[in-house]
Amino acid sequence: MKAILGHERQREALTRLAQSGKLAPTLLFCGMPGIGKSLVARELAQRLLCRKSSGALCGECEGCRLVASNSHPDFYYFDDANSESGDVDGIRKLLHSLTLRPYYSGNRVVILDNSEALNPQSVNVLLKSLEEPRPSTYFILITTNRTLLLPTLVSRCQAYYFDTLSEKDVRTLLQSQGLTGPLDELVAAASGSLAHIEDLKNSFPARQALMAKLERIVAGNMLEACSLAQELSKDKDSLAQKLQLLRLLAHQGMLGNSDPVTKRRWAEAYEIISSQDYALFERNLNPLALLTTNFCAIATPLGRSPQTDSHQLF
């Protein structure tokens, strides 16, 4: 099984409850994608199905090896976002299997990953089983958005909330993958999650070009400010993603400069870029007008009001 970094508090609590026999029969793991919720769930399953002793995790017995290889007869893992296991027939088939005696272990563990993808009919069928949990049967539901789950389902679960990974843990995980390239930028761009790390790696040429434009704007280039505003406003579908990237780049620029004046200009750029989302996506203001105003404000020297001089634009 892959190494797990972070989430020590949750893992220690789950271990303690498993070893004492007080673990709730239905658990809900909540948190953003790419932070290791599924790995923690698998670790807990391995612990519950380990043959060494109750709540142990030797990693060497046949039970542990079978869970690690997804071939344990009393371990059920479903990704409801990518399979038909979350439909009514799939849930009914699962529940029928659970009426039979365990094949190999005294416990049985069911992981329902991306459980927010379960349709209401499937949830209603599942609820009947959760209301009267079978002895030594554990359900672990995993979600990236708890609000998408039916309240009746959430109320049957003991919830655990998982934070994003620290930059240190992200760096360690990327290094363990043999990553070569701009590691510092990747760690900053990951924002505590490995969910989109491949996309981030593939987007570095575009990131570098965008950073170069932002550097010219921060240096006072009004022409670049107007040009970038026009470029971004043409594609509203990707605007939110590019603004998030600009925030990360501005933050990177702020941290990477020791000169007080330059650092302050990058901090101002970060503040201006971070304040745009509400106006653009909640109030639906004109993207070109707002971005032009804000980017020109970033290009304006500190202490002066933003003006777009004609000799700079033409």
CORDA-V704399 format. One record per pair of residues at least 24 apart in sequence whose ideal C-beta (glycine too) atoms are under 8 Angstrom apart, sorted by sequence separation. I is the first residue (numbers start at 0). GAP is how many residues later the second one is. If there is no record, write none. Layout:
# CORDA-V704399
i:I gap:GAP
i:I gap:GAP
This chain:
# CORDA-V704399
i:169 gap:24
i:22 gap:25
i:41 gap:25
i:48 gap:25
i:126 gap:25
i:130 gap:25
i:164 gap:25
i:166 gap:25
i:271 gap:25
i:272 gap:25
i:13 gap:26
i:17 gap:26
i:48 gap:26
i:85 gap:26
i:107 gap:26
i:114 gap:26
i:122 gap:26
i:126 gap:26
i:129 gap:26
i:165 gap:26
i:246 gap:26
i:271 gap:26
i:90 gap:27
i:109 gap:27
i:111 gap:27
i:114 gap:27
i:115 gap:27
i:122 gap:27
i:125 gap:27
i:163 gap:27
i:164 gap:27
i:245 gap:27
i:246 gap:27
i:6 gap:28
i:73 gap:28
i:107 gap:28
i:108 gap:28
i:109 gap:28
i:111 gap:28
i:113 gap:28
i:114 gap:28
i:115 gap:28
i:163 gap:28
i:164 gap:28
i:5 gap:29
i:6 gap:29
i:10 gap:29
i:17 gap:29
i:72 gap:29
i:73 gap:29
i:85 gap:29
i:106 gap:29
i:107 gap:29
i:108 gap:29
i:109 gap:29
i:110 gap:29
i:111 gap:29
i:112 gap:29
i:113 gap:29
i:115 gap:29
i:122 gap:29
i:126 gap:29
i:162 gap:29
i:163 gap:29
i:164 gap:29
i:268 gap:29
i:5 gap:30
i:9 gap:30
i:13 gap:30
i:17 gap:30
i:44 gap:30
i:72 gap:30
i:73 gap:30
i:94 gap:30
i:105 gap:30
i:106 gap:30
i:107 gap:30
i:109 gap:30
i:111 gap:30
i:113 gap:30
i:115 gap:30
i:119 gap:30
i:122 gap:30
i:242 gap:30
i:267 gap:30
i:4 gap:31
i:72 gap:31
i:73 gap:31
i:85 gap:31
i:87 gap:31
i:90 gap:31
i:94 gap:31
i:97 gap:31
i:106 gap:31
i:108 gap:31
i:110 gap:31
i:117 gap:31
i:3 gap:32
i:10 gap:32
i:14 gap:32
i:71 gap:32
i:75 gap:32
i:77 gap:32
i:79 gap:32
i:80 gap:32
i:81 gap:32
i:85 gap:32
i:86 gap:32
i:89 gap:32
i:115 gap:32
i:209 gap:32
i:213 gap:32
i:6 gap:33
i:13 gap:33
i:20 gap:33
i:71 gap:33
i:73 gap:33
i:74 gap:33
i:75 gap:33
i:76 gap:33
i:77 gap:33
i:79 gap:33
i:80 gap:33
i:85 gap:33
i:87 gap:33
i:91 gap:33
i:115 gap:33
i:242 gap:33
i:264 gap:33
i:20 gap:34
i:73 gap:34
i:74 gap:34
i:75 gap:34
i:76 gap:34
i:77 gap:34
i:78 gap:34
i:79 gap:34
i:87 gap:34
i:90 gap:34
i:94 gap:34
i:101 gap:34
i:114 gap:34
i:242 gap:34
i:267 gap:34
i:3 gap:35
i:18 gap:35
i:19 gap:35
i:41 gap:35
i:73 gap:35
i:75 gap:35
i:77 gap:35
i:78 gap:35
i:79 gap:35
i:86 gap:35
i:90 gap:35
i:98 gap:35
i:117 gap:35
i:209 gap:35
i:213 gap:35
i:217 gap:35
i:3 gap:36
i:17 gap:36
i:18 gap:36
i:76 gap:36
i:79 gap:36
i:80 gap:36
i:85 gap:36
i:97 gap:36
i:209 gap:36
i:213 gap:36
i:1 gap:37
i:17 gap:37
i:18 gap:37
i:79 gap:37
i:87 gap:37
i:239 gap:37
i:242 gap:37
i:264 gap:37
i:0 gap:38
i:65 gap:38
i:79 gap:38
i:114 gap:38
i:206 gap:38
i:210 gap:38
i:214 gap:38
i:263 gap:38
i:3 gap:39
i:97 gap:39
i:209 gap:39
i:213 gap:39
i:14 gap:40
i:0 gap:41
i:62 gap:41
i:210 gap:41
i:238 gap:41
i:239 gap:41
i:260 gap:41
i:0 gap:42
i:14 gap:42
i:62 gap:42
i:206 gap:42
i:210 gap:42
i:217 gap:44
i:0 gap:45
i:217 gap:47
i:217 gap:48
i:238 gap:48
i:217 gap:51
i:235 gap:51
i:216 gap:52
i:50 gap:54
i:232 gap:54
i:213 gap:55
i:231 gap:55
i:232 gap:55
i:48 gap:56
i:188 gap:56
i:190 gap:57
i:0 gap:58
i:48 gap:58
i:229 gap:58
i:232 gap:58
i:47 gap:59
i:188 gap:59
i:228 gap:59
i:231 gap:59
i:48 gap:60
i:187 gap:60
i:47 gap:61
i:228 gap:62
i:229 gap:62
i:187 gap:63
i:227 gap:63
i:228 gap:63
i:44 gap:64
i:187 gap:64
i:43 gap:65
i:228 gap:65
i:0 gap:66
i:44 gap:66
i:225 gap:66
i:228 gap:66
i:0 gap:67
i:184 gap:67
i:224 gap:67
i:227 gap:67
i:41 gap:69
i:225 gap:69
i:40 gap:70
i:224 gap:70
i:225 gap:70
i:224 gap:71
i:40 gap:72
i:37 gap:73
i:224 gap:73
i:221 gap:74
i:224 gap:74
i:37 gap:75
i:223 gap:75
i:221 gap:77
i:216 gap:78
i:220 gap:78
i:219 gap:79
i:217 gap:80
i:218 gap:80
i:219 gap:80
i:216 gap:81
i:217 gap:81
i:219 gap:81
i:216 gap:82
i:225 gap:82
i:221 gap:86
i:27 gap:87
i:221 gap:87
i:225 gap:87
i:222 gap:89
i:47 gap:90
i:221 gap:90
i:222 gap:90
i:220 gap:91
i:221 gap:91
i:44 gap:93
i:44 gap:95
i:43 gap:96
i:40 gap:99
i:40 gap:101
i:25 gap:104
i:37 gap:104
i:24 gap:105
i:36 gap:105
i:25 gap:107
i:24 gap:108
i:26 gap:111
i:28 gap:111
i:32 gap:111
i:24 gap:112
i:25 gap:112
i:26 gap:112
i:27 gap:112
i:28 gap:112
i:31 gap:112
i:24 gap:113
i:25 gap:113
i:26 gap:113
i:27 gap:113
i:28 gap:113
i:29 gap:113
i:30 gap:113
i:24 gap:114
i:26 gap:114
i:27 gap:114
i:28 gap:114
i:29 gap:114
i:22 gap:115
i:25 gap:115
i:27 gap:115
i:29 gap:116
i:27 gap:118
i:27 gap:121
i:39 gap:122
i:36 gap:125
i:27 gap:126
i:35 gap:126
i:34 gap:127
i:34 gap:128
i:27 gap:129
i:29 gap:129
i:34 gap:129
i:35 gap:129
i:25 gap:130
i:26 gap:130
i:27 gap:130
i:28 gap:130
i:29 gap:130
i:30 gap:130
i:34 gap:130
i:25 gap:131
i:26 gap:131
i:27 gap:131
i:28 gap:131
i:29 gap:131
i:30 gap:131
i:25 gap:132
i:26 gap:132
i:27 gap:132
i:29 gap:132
i:30 gap:132
i:31 gap:132
i:23 gap:133
i:26 gap:133
i:28 gap:133
i:30 gap:133
i:23 gap:134
i:13 gap:146
i:12 gap:147
i:9 gap:150
i:9 gap:152
i:6 gap:155
i:6 gap:156
i:5 gap:157
i:34 gap:157
i:34 gap:158
i:5 gap:159
i:33 gap:159
i:34 gap:159
i:4 gap:160
i:5 gap:160
i:31 gap:160
i:32 gap:160
i:33 gap:160
i:34 gap:160
i:31 gap:161
i:33 gap:161
i:32 gap:162
i:33 gap:162
i:5 gap:163
i:31 gap:163
i:33 gap:163
i:4 gap:164
i:4 gap:167
i:4 gap:168
i:2 gap:170
i:2 gap:173
